Amino acid sequence: MTKLVLTTFLTLDGVMQGPGGTAEDTRDGFDLGGWTVPYGDEDFGRFMGGVMGRAGAFLLGRRTYDIFAAFWPRIENPDSMELNTLPKYVASHTLVDPEWADTTVIGGDDLVKEVNAIKERTEGELQVHGSGRLAQSLLAHDLVDTLHLLTFPVVLGKGRRLFADGAVPTAFKHAAASVTGTGVVIHTYESAGRPAYGTYTLEDA
């Protein structure tokens, strides 16, 4: 069974909303979108190109799917090849007739069963990019095997977060780290089950 790999852009205060444009995601009155744009450089592009090169299929939430579908089919270069040619699965109850080639809609009624079935028939990584609510559901069901967190050197003070209150306690093993020339810190983690707990309290003599 292939790995499910989640790649997420975060601010220092954990916000993941609207990374790529001012009008990308304005839910809850969010007006600070586009905060990743000033930090794009060759290091960032090289890392993301490496990630995309390992993809066998993509699993996306409806909002991220719509953003990608409006952009990537118009781009004709090697960076767009994977997204435009590989299978894409979108979790949605409302999308009926997707126009982007190689798209399959899954209802998400039994997320664990549906995702595991996709993992069984996929060669290469099953990749999730962004897709906040879907990502939270995947994490809650222990379906994420590898996590790439790209932390940008900016604080926004508001916006939707990946690890919101109520997230399932989960431990990860640190697998890799790098820093881009513009200061984006990239950490890769592997899922490691539930956290262990202890105490620094001194025992009575």
Secondary structure, DSSP 8 states (H G I E B T S, - for coil): ---EEEEEEEETT-B-SS-S-TTS--GGG-----TTGGG--HHHHHHHHHHHHTEEEEEEEHHHHHHHHHHGGG--SGGGHHHHHS-EEEE-SS--S--STTEEEE--TTHHHHHHHHHHT-SSEEEEES-HHHHHHHHHTT---EEEEEEES---S-S-BSS-TT-----EEEEEEEE-TT--EEEEEEE--S-----------
